[in-house]
Amino acid sequence: MRRESKDSARHPLDCAAAWKAVTRALIPVAVLSTMLSDALGAARFEESQTALDQQGQASDLESWRARAEEGDASAQYELGAMYAGGRGAPRNYAAAVTWFRRAAEQGHVAATYNLGVMYAAGRGIRQDFTEAVKWYRTAADEGHAAAQASLGSIYAIGKGVPKDDAEALLWFRKAAAQHDSGAAYNLGAMYAEGRGVQRDLGEAVRFYREAADRGNSAAQSNLGAMYAEGQGVPQDFLLAHMWLSLAAGSDNRIAIRNRDIVDGHMSPEQIAYSKRFAREWKLRRKSQ
């Protein structure tokens, strides 16, 4: 396809005709397939910074162990996080599970969530989604956002519990209300597919944007594709390229391919606009 003329470059959003050809080549918006793989990827455990001094060096392992052995739940959690992350202690998932469990049994919420992560991932213990659900739910009921998001993903998949889109939506909403970008992304995916709700591309865009503004690469990629195709939003050449470029910067392969397809049908002036928008977005995010 020919590039836009100089006249059209002065009006970079007036590109509807060009998009009729461009969007046919785009990879379809990635929704539930990405969401499910994210859920099964075992949410990352919550790392503690308490065990690190201001220079980022690990505090004395034995001092934490002594406190943990005395029954200090916070120290047990810290010790588990050190073993799970390999920071200040040799990475040892089995030891991490032991200390997370001891802290969780005393009601330590972050340790409870982390224990659920270990069960879901099968790290240091046999993978068991039923146990993962048990610990996620306990932490989620205490308001832990990552546990709420993880529990939503478990219900969306149907691992350890019967698949239940309504329950998944419930927990995604709770987590998204606490600014969990993964939960907001998953809500966008549910609305895009009409899972548990009436299909609503406008709502999908709203939640994708919410997650994208927090730096979620999958949401940025999907938002860019929706702007490219005019799904749930007016078709917008520059915003499509901007969001796809931001996602591509995180090595999102779908976004890279889609951005490159779009790039081939933009004038140099349009590309310059998009790059400027992307730089401004990064500066705003950095200043927040």
C-alpha angles and dihedrals in degrees: 000000000000120000121255117274122248089257093055090046088063086059100039097173094058096089107116095126093051091051093059088072099031099054094053087068096048121108108248116263108277109233129143097009089061092042093054095047089050091052094050090046087080112245113264114263117249110259122213123224094191092086091058125076123223092275090056093249119140117254118234109300094209094055090056090046092052092053092044092051088053088060101260103156094201091052090047089054092047091050092049091050091050092053094043094049098036089233114140090351136052109273107264116163095186091055090046091055091050094053096040089053094050091050093043091053086059092052100261101159100203090048089049090054092046091052088055089051091052092051092047092049097039091233115157090347139049112284109258121167093187089060090042090055091049094055095038090053093050091053093040091054087056090056100259104160098205090049090051091050092047092049089051090053091049090054091046090055099036098230114151089354135050111275107264121172093186091055090045090054091049093057095040089055092050091050095043089053085062091052098258103162095201091055091048089050091050091050088054089051092050092051092045090054098035093238112163090346137056109277108264119171092187090060090044089056091047093055094040089053091049090054094039091054087058092054101262104159096202090052092048090052094049093044090052092050091049092052088048093054098034092241111159091344136056110274108267120182099193098045090048091055093043095053093042090050092051091051091045088057087066091054093255100167096202090051092047092053094044092045091051091051091050092043091059091062098047130092119238089252092055092049090051090053091051094048090050091052090050092050091049091050091052092049092051092049092047091052094051 
